[in-house]
Amino acid sequence: MKTLFKQSLVIFFILMLSACVTIRYSKTKIVQSPPDVIHVSQPTPNISPDTEKWDINSPLSITTALQLALKNNPDTRMALARIEQARADIRSARSAFFPTIDFYTEFVSGETPSGYLFKTIDQRKLPPNTNFNNPGWFENYETGVNVNYTIFSGGRHFLSQKMAQKSEHASHLDKTAIENQLMASVVNAYYDALAAEDYIHIARESVASVEEQLRMMQVRFEAGGALQSDVLSLQVRLAQVKEAVVRSTNQQKISIAVLSNLIALTPDHTIILKKTETQWIDVPENDSDGFQFSIENRPEIHKVHTQISQSRLGVDAAMTGYLPQVNLFTRHYYDAWDMGYHSKRRNWSAGAMLNWNLFNGMQTQAQVDKASARLQELTEAYRKIIMDIRLDVKNAYLNLDAANARLIVAKSSVESAQESFQQVKKQYEGGSANITRYLEAELDRNRARISATAAYYDREKGYSNIARAIGLWSKWEPSHKRTTE
């Protein structure tokens, strides 16, 4: 009865330990496999303290849009998850500096001479005059603790920890790079939506103007003072400007959908934008200064540089394969045929082991060669990213210069086209200009206004793209803004 109680107690203890481990695992494993059918619900934006006053149904400023994107965009959250993975890798690497302790309990029964001999000796129950060739059947319970500790690994554990730290730093830089690109994308989508709204306004004004002229032309035609071809020309022009309204409306909806997606709203969500605010960061005056700034601030450059340092550590880690490893170990355990453990049946052993691999088919050398090739690859990647960023900065400045030049020309063109339209309109109403000349002047005015609007927002997006190209968006704060003329 006493033996049965002890066996039950040990089994209960093992089951409780297993349950604790299972509970800990279930709490840790929070990510589940995706279901076969995904039901998408309307998300509620996770608004930071700086954006708490924004109502989801009120006009959205560009500053709030940037904050919402940084807070809610899945790309940034994925980057945060990768940072947590890197931190877990650091903790895993540090665990190598601690001993491992294992508790075990086993039951063995059989009829083997060696097993009988060793187990009965550990039980302190070896019968006298035992026939070692045919000792008979035995059974044994054994409970104990194993402890292992590596005191020298050739520096492998230290290098692994350093590599994990470099990986975490690279994960932070990857998040910064994602944010740098994300903010430029938000600004571009925001200005694309504003530009589309202006296009809609221009097209609707043109629709109203042509409809008025068509109404007057029909009156004149019915009175016999105009040709049917004039009426048809106005009807064709009216269809064209209505088509422009449709295109601009669709473009505006697409831009709003893109912006909604960037700030983690569903694409069909309706967003009203503020038109009085523009976002801008002071940028260097020329592309040479911008490139020098990007060398210090583009996260992609620092990420590759960090990966190069990590790769150098990887070469050193591969070289540790030529060095021995020294481990300390100890084992404390009890043996009994009925779990009747007591101090007289306590067994223990302790020792040290030096393990030095002298030949493994050149596997260590292959690992060193692989790590060295990885280092060479990253060195070339560093050269490539410097060249790519130099080109990126150059293109961003060229696009801004082109947008500024277009804006200057477009403003002048708008003034001339507007004046020309007013004069032609008077001539048309006075009968000295025909309908063809009137439609040409009206079309020229609309094109000039559209070109001016496009150039204006291209200039604003040009500043944003320069900020992205030089890595300035990674230093953005909500206070960095201006109102353009």
C-alpha positions, 0 to 999 in steps of 0.5 A: 500500500505504501509503495502504491501511494509513492508511485501514485504521488510521483505519477501525479507530480509528473502529470502536474508538471506536464499540465503546467508546461502545456498551459504555458505553451497555450498562453504563448502560442497566440498565433493561430492558423488562418481559417478557410473563410476570412470575414473582414469587419470594419476596423476601428483605427487605433488612434494615438494620443496626438490624434484622439480628437479626430472623428472618423467621420470628420475631415482628415488632415495629412498629419493625422493620416501620417500618424494613423498610418504609423500606428495601424498599418500592417507593414509597421506591425509586421516589422514590430513582430519581427523585432520581437522575434529578434529579441527572442533570438537574443534571449535564446542565444543568452540561454547558452551561458546557463546550465541545462537541468533536466528532471526525469523518471523512468520504469524499466523491466526485462531479462537482460544480464547487463540491465539486471546487474546495473539496476540491482547494484544501483538499488543496492539489492544485488543478491549474492551468488548471482548467476550473471549469465542467467540472472532472471527478470528485473524491474526498476524505477529511477528518478533523478536530475541531469545537469549539463554546463558548457564552460568553453565553446570556442567563442561560439555562444558569445558570437551567437549572442552578438549576431542576435543583437545585430539582427535585432538592430537590423530589424529596427532599421527595417521598421524605420525603412518601412515607415520612411516609405509608408509616409511618402506613400501616404503623402502621395495618396493624400495629394492624389486625392486632393488633385482629383477633387480639384479636377472634379471641380474644374470639370464640373465648372466646365459642364455648367459653362457648356450647358449654359451655352448649349441652352442658349444655342438651342434657343437661337437654333429654334429661333433660326439664328444658329446652325444645327452643327453648332448645337451638335458641337456643344453637345459633343463638348458637353459629353466630353466634359461629363466624361472628365467628371466621371474619370476624375471622380473615379480617380478620386475614389481610387486615391481615397481607397489607397489612402484608406488602405494605408491607414488601415481602414477598409477601401470602401470607407468614405474619407473627407480631406482637409484642403488647407494643410500641406505637409513639408520637411526642409530638405537640402538645396541640391542633390549633392547635399541630399545624397550626403544627408542620405548616407547618414539617414537612409535606414537601408544603408545602415541595415546593410552595414549592420548585416555586414558586421553580423556576417563578419561575426558569422565567419568567426562563428564558423571558425569556432568549428576548429576549436574544442568544446568543454562541458561539465556534467553531473547526475543525481538519481535514485533506483528502487524496484518499488519506488522505495527511494531513500538516502541509501539508494542515492547515486550520483556522478560528475565529470568533465568532457572535452570534445574536439572534432578532428575531422568531419569531411571538411564540413567546417571549412565549407561553413567558413567558405559559405560565411565568407561568401555571404560577407562578400555578397553583403559587401557588394550589396552595400555598394549597390544600395549606395548607387541605387540611393544616389540615383534615387536622390538624383531623380527625386531632385530632378522631378522636383525641379521639373514640377517647379518649372511646370508650375511656373509655366502653368500659372502663366498659362492659366492667366493667359488661357483665362484672359483668352477665354473671356475675350473669345466668350465676348466675341462669341456672344457678340457674333464675331467668333464662331462656336469652334473658336469658343470651344477651343478657348474653353478647352485651352482654359481647362487644360491649363487649369488641370496642368497647374493643379497637377504641377502644384501637387507634383511639387508637394509630392516632390518634396515628400519623395526627396524626404523619402529618398534622403531618409528624412521621413524617419525623423518626422514629427507632427510639428514639421509643417507649413502652409504653401502659397 
